[in-house]
Amino acid sequence: MADDDVAEGLGSGSGAGPDVHGTDAAGDPGRRFAGRVALVTGASRGIGLAIARRIVAEGGRVVITGRDPGTLAEAVAGLGADRALGVAGKADDAGHRADVLARTAERFGRLDHLVNNAGINPAYGPLAQLDTGAARKILEVNVIAALEWTRDAVAAAAGTTALRSVVNMASLAGTTSASNIGFYGVSKAALINLTVQLSDELAPGTRVNALAPAVVKTRLARALYEGREEEAARAYPLRRLGVPDDVAGPAAFLLSDDAAWVTGQTLLVDGGASVRAAW
């Protein structure tokens, strides 16, 4: 369970080889995002912010979103005002998406990468007690908004370069039963399949992959480990819960040209949790 922004609870290219768009980073593995711009939703803290930091550290510039203007401003200051732009708003708001993409074009003149990281889980408990309104909201933010961000980003980037890659933030909960966060898992299972569908439709110009973290120590996941972290960590072969930087590295790989022949995949980032059988 790994989303960060949680106050409430298509184009094509041509060519072949390692980079159908051309390489801006001049082959330097330490500056994979030199000359590139990435948009990361839900990035005022946690995993999204860690991904943004990684992109900036490797030479890129970032546009980050979040619902709290104050927290977002702090994140931009930490990233560097010359390298980052923050735009506050709700991930499932069409006006917010349009504003973000317009300001990205105005500030940076291009868009190369998208990370659909914003997500919510305002429901905790068995599905029999799930409020239907909460279920609809989870799907709107975690699935439909990811589709809309992707479609809009592909269209916006088409006027400059092309959107090279998308990373969707799924969850280990989308691959198995997940006690008390069942519908969150349902939404992430849908996001995993959305990743597969988009990877096919947007190829070869845009690669689309997903990450599926287990419990990462963010505000959203706090209910799953707070007060019992040592006990929770025993379920993981690596004997600890994840931290945001554990996800940032794999995200940077999937976004970058190092993954130029990888699309439609969901990478489990789970401390080994998925290798253990229930019996």
Phi, psi and chi 1 to 4 in degrees:
 res  aa     phi    psi   chi1   chi2   chi3   chi4
   1 MET       -  119.5 -172.9  169.6 -177.9      -
   2 ALA  -146.2    6.5      -      -      -      -
   3 ASP   -76.2  164.4  -53.7  -84.9      -      -
   4 ASP  -116.2  -37.5  -54.8  -44.4      -      -
   5 ASP   -88.4   94.1 -172.6   22.0      -      -
   6 VAL  -141.7   48.9   62.7      -      -      -
   7 ALA   -63.8  -27.3      -      -      -      -
   8 GLU   -86.8   42.8  -65.1 -175.7   52.3      -
   9 GLY   143.9      -      -      -      -      -
  10 LEU       -  135.1  -89.7  144.9      -      -
  11 GLY  -114.4 -177.6      -      -      -      -
  12 SER  -148.8  161.6   62.0      -      -      -
  13 GLY  -132.3 -170.3      -      -      -      -
  14 SER  -141.6  164.1   60.5      -      -      -
  15 GLY   119.4 -179.5      -      -      -      -
  16 ALA  -146.1  175.4      -      -      -      -
  17 GLY    93.2 -172.0      -      -      -      -
  18 PRO   -68.5  -21.0   22.4  -32.3      -      -
  19 ASP  -149.8  105.3 -178.3    2.0      -      -
  20 VAL   -72.2  -11.0  -60.5      -      -      -
  21 HIS  -100.4  -11.4  -55.3  -71.0      -      -
  22 GLY    98.1  152.3      -      -      -      -
  23 THR  -103.7  122.0  -60.9      -      -      -
  24 ASP   -88.8  -26.3  -68.8  -38.2      -      -
  25 ALA   -85.6    4.7      -      -      -      -
  26 ALA    54.8   30.4      -      -      -      -
  27 GLY    74.6    7.4      -      -      -      -
  28 ASP   -80.4  113.0 -176.5  -13.8      -      -
  29 PRO   -67.1  -18.4   24.0  -33.9      -      -
  30 GLY   -87.2   -6.4      -      -      -      -
  31 ARG  -135.3   56.3  -68.0 -178.5   60.2   80.7
  32 ARG   -65.7  -19.0  -67.9 -178.3  -66.8 -174.8
  33 PHE  -112.9   17.6  -61.4  104.0      -      -
  34 ALA   -59.8  129.9      -      -      -      -
  35 GLY    78.8    1.5      -      -      -      -
  36 ARG  -105.8  157.5  -52.0  -87.4 -177.0   89.6
  37 VAL  -128.0  131.5  175.4      -      -      -
  38 ALA  -121.8  141.3      -      -      -      -
  39 LEU  -107.0  124.6  166.3   57.1      -      -
  40 VAL  -122.9  115.4 -172.9      -      -      -
  41 THR   -84.1  152.8   67.9      -      -      -
  42 GLY    59.3   48.1      -      -      -      -
  43 ALA  -120.3   26.0      -      -      -      -
  44 SER   -78.9  -12.4   61.7      -      -      -
  45 ARG  -162.3  177.8   56.6  168.7   61.0   87.8
  46 GLY    60.1 -140.5      -      -      -      -
  47 ILE   -61.5  -44.4  -69.2  171.7      -      -
  48 GLY   -59.6  -43.3      -      -      -      -
  49 LEU   -67.5  -38.6 -179.0   54.5      -      -
  50 ALA   -61.4  -40.1      -      -      -      -
  51 ILE   -65.0  -43.7  -66.7  170.5      -      -
  52 ALA   -60.4  -42.6      -      -      -      -
  53 ARG   -60.8  -41.5  -74.9 -164.7 -170.3  109.2
  54 ARG   -64.0  -42.6 -177.4   64.0  175.2  -98.3
  55 ILE   -63.7  -44.2  -68.6  167.3      -      -
  56 VAL   -64.1  -41.3  167.7      -      -      -
  57 ALA   -61.8  -26.7      -      -      -      -
  58 GLU   -99.4   23.8  -66.2 -162.0   31.8      -
  59 GLY    95.7   -0.7      -      -      -      -
  60 GLY   -90.3  175.3      -      -      -      -
  61 ARG  -120.2  152.7  -67.0  167.7  -67.3  174.8
  62 VAL  -134.6  149.2  -66.3      -      -      -
  63 VAL  -115.3  125.0  179.0      -      -      -
  64 ILE  -120.8  148.3   61.5  173.3      -      -
  65 THR  -123.1  162.8   73.7      -      -      -
  66 GLY   179.9  166.9      -      -      -      -
  67 ARG   -89.6  -21.5  -78.8  176.7  -72.1 -170.3
  68 ASP  -100.9  109.3 -175.7  -25.7      -      -
  69 PRO   -58.7  -36.5  -23.5   34.0      -      -
  70 GLY   -66.1  -47.8      -      -      -      -
  71 THR   -63.6  -38.5  -54.3      -      -      -
  72 LEU   -64.6  -41.2 -162.8   61.7      -      -
  73 ALA   -63.5  -38.8      -      -      -      -
  74 GLU   -63.5  -41.1  -69.2  176.2    8.1      -
  75 ALA   -63.7  -43.3      -      -      -      -
  76 VAL   -62.1  -42.4  168.6      -      -      -
  77 ALA   -60.7  -39.7      -      -      -      -
  78 GLY   -68.9  -33.7      -      -      -      -
  79 LEU   -76.7  -28.9  -67.9  164.8      -      -
  80 GLY   109.5  116.8      -      -      -      -
  81 ALA   -60.9  -23.0      -      -      -      -
  82 ASP   -80.0  -14.9   59.4  -31.5      -      -
  83 ARG  -112.0  -10.9  -50.3  -63.5  -61.6  176.1
  84 ALA  -137.9  149.1      -      -      -      -
  85 LEU  -130.1  132.1  169.3   67.3      -      -
  86 GLY  -112.8  136.9      -      -      -      -
  87 VAL  -132.7  116.5 -174.7      -      -      -
  88 ALA   -82.8  144.3      -      -      -      -
  89 GLY   162.1  177.8      -      -      -      -
  90 LYS   -94.7  137.4  -65.6 -176.3  177.8 -179.2
  91 ALA   -60.9  -29.7      -      -      -      -
  92 ASP   -96.4   16.8   58.8  -22.5      -      -
  93 ASP   -99.8  119.1 -177.2  -82.5      -      -
  94 ALA   -63.5  -37.5      -      -      -      -
  95 GLY   -64.3  -37.8      -      -      -      -
  96 HIS   -63.8  -44.4  170.2   59.8      -      -
  97 ARG   -59.4  -45.5  -73.5 -164.8  -53.5  -84.8
  98 ALA   -62.2  -41.1      -      -      -      -
  99 ASP   -64.2  -44.7 -176.1   38.0      -      -
 100 VAL   -59.0  -48.0  169.9      -      -      -
 101 LEU   -69.0  -35.9  -67.9  167.5      -      -
 102 ALA   -66.0  -42.3      -      -      -      -
 103 ARG   -72.3  -30.4  -68.1  176.6   64.5  179.5
 104 THR   -62.3  -47.1  -60.7      -      -      -
 105 ALA   -63.1  -41.7      -      -      -      -
 106 GLU   -66.1  -41.7  179.7 -177.7   -0.5      -
 107 ARG   -80.8  -44.9  173.5   72.6  179.1  -85.0
 108 PHE  -114.5  -18.0  -64.1  125.3      -      -
 109 GLY    76.0    7.9      -      -      -      -
 110 ARG  -166.8  166.2   62.6 -174.6  -67.1  152.5
 111 LEU  -147.9  122.7  179.5   59.9      -      -
 112 ASP  -110.5  -31.4  -59.1  -80.1      -      -
 113 HIS  -139.2  149.1  -50.3  -73.6      -      -
 114 LEU  -133.1  133.4  169.9   66.3      -      -
 115 VAL  -119.0  112.6 -179.1      -      -      -
 116 ASN   -86.0   86.8  -74.9  -49.7      -      -
 117 ASN  -105.0  -24.7  176.9   68.7      -      -
 118 ALA   -61.5  136.6      -      -      -      -
 119 GLY  -165.0  160.8      -      -      -      -
 120 ILE  -134.9  162.6   61.8  167.7      -      -
 121 ASN  -150.8   79.6 -175.1   38.5      -      -
 122 PRO   -80.6   11.1   31.8  -35.5      -      -
 123 ALA  -126.5  131.5      -      -      -      -
 124 TYR  -137.9  121.5 -171.9   81.7      -      -
 125 GLY   139.2 -179.0      -      -      -      -
 126 PRO   -68.3  153.7   23.0  -32.6      -      -
 127 LEU   -62.1  -27.6  -69.4  178.5      -      -
 128 ALA   -62.9  -21.9      -      -      -      -
 129 GLN  -105.5    7.7  -60.8  172.8   11.0      -
 130 LEU   -70.9  129.7  176.6   67.0      -      -
 131 ASP   -73.9  128.6  176.0   74.7      -      -
 132 THR   -63.8  -35.0  -57.8      -      -      -
 133 GLY   -62.8  -40.1      -      -      -      -
 134 ALA   -65.0  -38.8      -      -      -      -
 135 ALA   -61.5  -43.2      -      -      -      -
 136 ARG   -63.0  -40.8  -70.4 -165.9  178.6  100.2
 137 LYS   -65.2  -40.1 -174.6   64.7  173.7  178.3
 138 ILE   -59.3  -45.1  -69.2  169.5      -      -
 139 LEU   -66.3  -39.5  -70.9  176.4      -      -
 140 GLU   -59.2  -45.4  -74.7  -75.9  -15.9      -
 141 VAL   -82.0  -45.3  175.4      -      -      -
 142 ASN   -81.5  -23.3  -65.3    1.7      -      -
 143 VAL  -121.6  -60.0 -175.5      -      -      -
 144 ILE   -64.9  -41.2  -64.1  173.0      -      -
 145 ALA   -62.3  -37.5      -      -      -      -
 146 ALA   -62.2  -41.2      -      -      -      -
 147 LEU   -62.2  -44.8  170.0   61.4      -      -
 148 GLU   -69.2  -40.2  -68.3  175.4  -28.3      -
 149 TRP   -59.3  -42.4  -84.0  107.5      -      -
 150 THR   -66.1  -48.6  -57.4      -      -      -
 151 ARG   -59.5  -44.7  -69.0 -168.6  -55.4 -157.5
 152 ASP   -68.4  -37.7  -68.4   -6.6      -      -
 153 ALA   -67.9  -40.6      -      -      -      -
 154 VAL   -60.4  -45.0  166.7      -      -      -
 155 ALA   -65.7  -41.2      -      -      -      -
 156 ALA   -66.6  -41.0      -      -      -      -
 157 ALA   -70.7  -24.3      -      -      -      -
 158 ALA   -61.6  -23.8      -      -      -      -
 159 GLY   -80.1   -9.3      -      -      -      -
 160 THR  -121.8  -75.6   53.3      -      -      -
 161 THR  -113.9 -107.2   54.6      -      -      -
 162 ALA  -166.6  150.9      -      -      -      -
 163 LEU   -71.7  113.0 -167.1   70.1      -      -
 164 ARG   -73.8  -43.9  -61.4  167.0 -178.1  -97.8
 165 SER  -155.0  153.7   59.2      -      -      -
 166 VAL  -129.6  138.3  177.5      -      -      -
 167 VAL  -122.8  123.3  167.3      -      -      -
 168 ASN   -98.6  136.5  -67.3  -36.6      -      -
 169 MET   -91.7   97.1 -162.7   58.5   60.7      -
 170 ALA   -88.7 -144.7      -      -      -      -
 171 SER  -167.1  151.5  170.4      -      -      -
 172 LEU   -57.8  -28.6 -174.2   63.2      -      -
 173 ALA   -62.4  -19.3      -      -      -      -
 174 GLY   -82.2   -1.5      -      -      -      -
 175 THR  -115.9   -3.5   69.4      -      -      -
 176 THR  -157.1  174.8 -175.0      -      -      -
 177 SER   -69.3  141.8  174.4      -      -      -
 178 ALA  -134.8  110.2      -      -      -      -
 179 SER   -60.1  127.9  178.2      -      -      -
 180 ASN    72.1   -6.4  -68.9  -43.3      -      -
 181 ILE  -127.5   36.9   57.1  168.9      -      -
 182 GLY   -59.6  -42.9      -      -      -      -
 183 PHE   -76.8  -28.5 -156.8   77.3      -      -
 184 TYR   -57.1  -44.0  174.5   84.0      -      -
 185 GLY   -62.0  -39.6      -      -      -      -
 186 VAL   -59.0  -44.3  168.7      -      -      -
 187 SER   -64.7  -36.8   75.0      -      -      -
 188 LYS   -75.4  -30.3  -65.6  -56.5 -176.0  176.1
 189 ALA   -63.9  -40.7      -      -      -      -
 190 ALA   -63.8  -38.8      -      -      -      -
 191 LEU   -65.6  -36.7 -175.0   60.5      -      -
 192 ILE   -62.3  -44.0  -71.6  169.7      -      -
 193 ASN   -70.8  -34.4 -169.4  -99.5      -      -
 194 LEU   -59.6  -38.9  179.2   65.7      -      -
 195 THR   -58.6  -45.1  -61.8      -      -      -
 196 VAL   -62.7  -47.1  172.6      -      -      -
 197 GLN   -62.6  -46.1  -60.8  -63.7  -29.7      -
 198 LEU   -67.0  -34.5  -73.3  172.7      -      -
 199 SER   -61.9  -34.5   71.5      -      -      -
 200 ASP   -75.2  -47.2 -169.8   14.6      -      -
 201 GLU   -69.8  -31.4  -67.7 -171.2   18.8      -
 202 LEU   -94.6   -5.8  -62.3 -179.5      -      -
 203 ALA   -71.1  150.3      -      -      -      -
 204 PRO   -92.1   -1.0   34.7  -36.6      -      -
 205 GLY   -74.2  -34.1      -      -      -      -
 206 THR  -127.8  125.2  -57.3      -      -      -
 207 ARG   -89.2  142.4  -63.8 -178.1  -60.2  101.7
 208 VAL  -132.5  121.0 -174.2      -      -      -
 209 ASN  -134.7  172.7  -68.3  -70.8      -      -
 210 ALA  -136.5  156.0      -      -      -      -
 211 LEU  -115.0  142.6  -67.1  172.4      -      -
 212 ALA  -126.7   85.3      -      -      -      -
 213 PRO   -74.8  154.4  -12.6   28.2      -      -
 214 ALA   -84.7 -149.9      -      -      -      -
 215 VAL   -71.6  117.4  176.1      -      -      -
 216 VAL  -112.6  141.0  176.4      -      -      -
 217 LYS   -75.2   83.6  -67.5  165.1   65.4  175.4
 218 THR  -128.0  172.7   66.0      -      -      -
 219 ARG   -61.7  -39.0 -173.9  172.9   64.2  162.0
 220 LEU   -61.5  -38.0  179.6   64.8      -      -
 221 ALA   -90.1    1.1      -      -      -      -
 222 ARG   -54.8  -38.9 -164.4  174.4  -67.1  165.1
 223 ALA   -63.4  -19.3      -      -      -      -
 224 LEU   -86.2  -11.8  -58.8  178.1      -      -
 225 TYR  -143.1  -14.5   68.4   86.0      -      -
 226 GLU   -60.7  128.5 -161.6  165.4   44.9      -
 227 GLY    83.1   -4.3      -      -      -      -
 228 ARG  -147.9   35.4   50.6 -179.1  -68.9  -86.2
 229 GLU   -62.5  -42.6 -177.7  174.8  -21.4      -
 230 GLU   -62.9  -41.4 -175.0  175.6  -17.4      -
 231 GLU   -64.1  -44.3  175.6 -170.7   -6.9      -
 232 ALA   -62.7  -37.5      -      -      -      -
 233 ALA   -69.3  -21.9      -      -      -      -
 234 ARG   -65.6  -18.8  -76.7 -160.4  -68.8  -90.7
 235 ALA   -75.8   -8.3      -      -      -      -
 236 TYR  -107.4  128.2  -64.1   78.7      -      -
 237 PRO   -54.4  -32.8  -30.2   37.5      -      -
 238 LEU   -81.9    0.9  -65.6 -175.0      -      -
 239 ARG    61.0   28.4  -65.3  -64.9 -168.2  -85.4
 240 ARG  -157.0  159.2   66.8  174.1  177.1   86.3
 241 LEU   -80.5  164.2  -57.5 -178.2      -      -
 242 GLY   -78.9  159.8      -      -      -      -
 243 VAL  -123.6  160.3  -64.3      -      -      -
 244 PRO   -52.7  -37.3  -33.5   39.6      -      -
 245 ASP   -64.9  -22.5  -78.5  -17.6      -      -
 246 ASP   -65.7  -24.6  -70.2  -37.0      -      -
 247 VAL   -95.8  -28.6 -175.2      -      -      -
 248 ALA   -62.4  -40.6      -      -      -      -
 249 GLY   -62.4  -52.2      -      -      -      -
 250 PRO   -59.6  -35.7  -28.0   36.2      -      -
 251 ALA   -63.3  -43.9      -      -      -      -
 252 ALA   -62.2  -39.2      -      -      -      -
 253 PHE   -60.3  -50.5  162.8   70.0      -      -
 254 LEU   -66.9  -32.2  -72.0  175.8      -      -
 255 LEU   -71.4  -33.1  -71.4  170.5      -      -
 256 SER   -82.9  172.7   77.5      -      -      -
 257 ASP   -70.3  -11.2  -66.7  -17.2      -      -
 258 ASP   -61.9  -23.0  -75.6  -14.2      -      -
 259 ALA  -107.3   32.6      -      -      -      -
 260 ALA   -62.3  -20.1      -      -      -      -
 261 TRP  -114.9   30.2 -149.1   41.9      -      -
 262 VAL  -124.6  119.8  180.0      -      -      -
 263 THR  -152.9  152.1 -163.3      -      -      -
 264 GLY    75.7   15.3      -      -      -      -
 265 GLN  -106.5  151.3  -57.0  -55.7  -55.8      -
 266 THR  -118.8  116.4  -63.7      -      -      -
 267 LEU   -95.5  121.4  174.8   62.1      -      -
 268 LEU   -77.0  127.8  -58.1 -175.2      -      -
 269 VAL  -122.3   84.7 -173.8      -      -      -
 270 ASP  -137.6   17.2   65.0   -4.4      -      -
 271 GLY    60.8   17.5      -      -      -      -
 272 GLY    89.2    3.3      -      -      -      -
 273 ALA   -56.7  -37.3      -      -      -      -
 274 SER   -74.0  -10.4   58.2      -      -      -
 275 VAL   -84.6   -9.7  -54.2      -      -      -
 276 ARG   -92.8  124.1  -70.6 -170.8  164.5  172.3
 277 ALA   -74.1  155.1      -      -      -      -
 278 ALA   -72.4  -19.2      -      -      -      -
 279 TRP   -96.5      -   54.1   86.0      -      -
